[in-house]
């Protein structure tokens, strides 16, 4: 039985964004459209706070590094886009490093990531990070067991040095279900504007699901420590995940909430 909409809900629906959300997917869903309007309002308020955070960082020469990890298609890139779309692009960087070069393969593993760490007044967002060696590389055979073990033995000390240098480090893991990942892969395959996102690694993600889980659990057990904890965010619903990610960043960094922007 259909419920009667309140005056407030009718007011929310009488907007361009709500009508777009209502008509964007079939079957038509008033509840989905209302959720989207609420999400957009929450997002706007949070983006104002992110601007305050950035302003504080610039004015106080603070350095902020935010890591986004998670399975393929977990929504890492989308979350980063929503966080950064309103802030000053001259003081942020989004880092998504490609496969290491021959020279980089001969270097200390963390070396190319050290070069990407933030300078004064800068925020850096890592769409995958040095934690590739904790999960993606061993699962897919891109590193040796010895290289994996060396990484796991060094990573906490590496992050301790980052923190001791005064950099604010936030580690976020976007968590989705196997069913949701399969659904998103199918959507990407059927969308000509997104097909470029699929890589050979992505195509094996479903069959290697349990293997990924094994290494992910080992990563948390070793690196989810008090000084540098992980925040696991349930990401099956993208809008909620983005709001929760921004909230966590804002709670993790002691910025001046009263700063003028």
Residue pairs with C-beta under 8 A, 6 or more apart in sequence:
5 13
5 30
9 30
9 34
12 18
12 34
12 37
12 38
13 19
13 22
13 30
13 33
13 34
13 37
15 37
17 36
17 37
17 40
18 33
18 34
18 36
18 37
19 33
21 32
21 33
21 36
21 37
22 28
22 29
22 30
22 32
22 33
25 32
35 239
36 239
39 239
39 240
39 243
42 243
43 82
43 242
43 243
43 246
46 243
46 246
46 247
46 250
47 82
47 83
47 85
47 86
47 87
47 246
48 86
48 261
49 246
49 250
49 257
50 83
50 86
50 87
50 246
50 249
50 250
51 86
51 87
51 261
52 255
52 256
52 257
52 259
52 261
53 64
53 123
53 249
53 250
53 253
53 255
54 87
54 88
54 91
54 92
54 123
55 259
55 260
55 261
56 62
56 255
56 256
56 259
57 63
57 64
57 91
57 121
57 122
57 123
57 255
58 88
58 91
58 121
59 121
59 259
60 121
61 120
61 121
62 120
62 121
62 166
62 168
63 117
63 118
63 119
63 120
63 121
63 122
63 166
63 167
63 168
64 118
64 122
64 123
64 124
64 167
64 168
64 170
64 253
65 117
65 118
65 123
65 124
65 126
65 162
65 167
65 168
65 169
65 170
66 123
66 124
66 125
66 126
66 169
66 170
66 172
66 249
67 126
67 129
67 131
67 169
67 170
67 171
67 172
68 76
68 79
68 80
68 125
68 126
68 127
68 128
68 129
68 172
68 174
68 245
69 76
69 128
69 129
69 131
69 135
69 171
69 172
69 173
69 174
70 76
70 173
70 174
70 175
70 176
70 235
71 174
71 175
71 176
71 181
71 205
71 212
72 181
72 185
72 201
72 202
72 205
73 176
73 181
73 184
73 185
73 188
73 202
73 205
74 174
74 175
74 176
74 181
74 235
75 174
75 176
75 235
75 238
75 241
75 242
76 127
76 128
76 174
77 96
77 127
78 238
78 242
79 172
79 174
79 238
79 241
79 242
79 245
80 94
80 125
80 127
82 242
82 246
83 125
83 242
83 245
83 246
83 249
84 92
84 94
84 125
87 123
91 121
91 122
91 123
92 122
92 123
92 124
92 125
93 116
93 118
93 122
93 123
93 124
93 125
94 124
94 125
94 127
95 116
95 124
95 125
95 126
95 127
95 129
96 126
96 127
96 128
97 112
97 113
97 116
97 128
100 112
104 111
104 112
109 130
109 133
109 147
109 150
109 151
109 154
110 130
110 154
110 158
113 129
113 130
116 124
116 126
117 124
117 162
117 167
118 124
118 167
128 136
130 151
130 155
130 158
131 155
131 219
131 223
133 143
133 147
133 148
133 151
134 148
134 151
134 152
134 155
134 215
134 218
134 219
134 223
135 212
135 215
135 216
135 219
136 142
136 201
137 143
137 147
137 148
138 145
138 148
138 215
139 208
139 211
139 212
139 215
140 201
140 204
140 208
143 151
152 218
152 222
155 222
155 223
156 222
156 223
156 225
156 228
159 169
159 223
159 227
159 228
160 227
160 228
162 169
163 169
163 227
163 228
168 252
168 253
169 228
170 231
170 248
170 249
170 252
170 253
171 223
171 228
171 229
171 230
171 231
172 230
172 231
172 233
172 245
172 248
172 249
173 216
173 220
173 230
173 231
173 232
173 233
174 233
174 235
174 241
174 245
175 232
175 233
175 234
175 235
176 184
176 235
176 236
177 236
178 206
178 209
180 236
181 205
181 206
181 209
182 206
185 198
185 202
185 205
185 206
187 194
188 194
188 195
188 197
188 198
189 195
189 198
205 212
220 230
223 230
224 230
231 248
231 252
233 241
233 244
233 245
233 248
234 240
234 241
234 244
235 241
